[in-house]
Amino acid sequence: MEQQPKYSSYRGRGTPENPPNRFERLAYLPIVESPDDQESAAKTQYLKDASRSLITFNDSPDVGFDASINPYRGCEHGCIYCYARPYHEYLGFSAGLDFETKILVKEDAPELLRAELASPKWQPKVVAISGVTDAYQPIERKLQLTRRCLEVLAEFRNPVVIVTKNQVVTRDIDVLKELASFGAAAVCVSVTTLDAELARVMEPRTSTPANRLEAIHSLAEAGVPVRVLVAPIIPGLTDHEIPSIIQAAAEAGARHAGYVVVRLPHGVGELFEGWLEEHFPDRKKKVLNRIREMRGGKLNDSNFGSRMKGEGVFAEQIKSMFKLACRRSGMEFGAHELSTSAFRRPSEAQLSLFGPQQR
């Protein structure tokens, strides 16, 4: 019997592969011999994350924020290019299918956040949601951990910026609008392509491009500052769409824009190569060569200053194209400025309504 292409056997997943964890000496290789085996391998599992703190900090000069929260680890969106895939290896999983199907859930996220913001040690600053994995992935519709975290941030009037590919963010417009009234909220909607078919195979469980543009419109109409993030730009595959994405986002109501060139750390490069071979074999060589030309001959560059934008001729072309597109559409290149001036700590009596506080 003719063997079916491995990528087509996992509908709705970015990859069927589970490459070995780079920190482990042994690898578990499941036997997939039947449709039932395939269904089991691709089924999402939700696991409890027992973290006792929520806010994480970074000192990266090219990120744009130094405090972030992630209610979930792993992401069911399954974007094949996701730079966060290798983080799953620190948990003992694979950066491949495991990243999409083994989702760690921080059930106590809102309570942990409230305790940290209430602490005298907390100095008001912008908190980013989805600094690593998308906080509006499918399970958020049911668990609402991200919404509850937003409600906590609204209690304290602590500024927040959200990065997401999912239209579910519009569910929380009421809370975001409240924060925005204090200059304390902004949303970055990531739009990688306007091609629905490309998005389906590249970002299988995200919102469609049309729905993301609708999310931009809904947020802007409600008075919530919204920025389009063209990320990642994949040279040779999506870079030609930059002007049309910027124009569509501007027409939807976005007033700021930013971009990031694709990053393929550790095993993500190999996964991405396999994906190109399956879906775009005619473009594979061109895409990989362009990435290498922008990354010093490699598929990834982890150096601050160049890792987000790349270097060389193609990087300069993308930068010029992006700025020209912003200028033509009346879009401002950069991020929204948020304010901490309205920050407050609810009284002890108010906090007691939410149960014992951690110290």
Buried (B, 14 or more C-beta within 10 A) or exposed (E): EEEEEEBEBBEEBBBBBBBBBEEEEEEEEEEBEEEEEBEEBBEBEBEEBEBEEBBBEEEEEEEBBBBBBBBBBBBBBBBBBBBBBBBBBEBEBBBBBBBBBBBBBBBBBBBBBBBBBBEEEBEBBBBBBBBBBBBBBBBBEEBBBBBBBBBBBBBBBBBBBBBBBBBBBBBBBEBBBBBBEBBBBBBBBBBBBBBEEBBBBBBBBBBBBEBBBBBBBBBBEBEBBBBBBBBBBBBBBBBEBBBEBBBBBBEBBBBBBBBBBBBBBBBBBBBBBBBBEBBBEEBBEBBBEBBBBBBEEEBBBEEEEBBBBBBBEBBEEBBEBBBEBBEEBEBBBEBBEBEBEBBEBBEEEEBEEBEEEBE
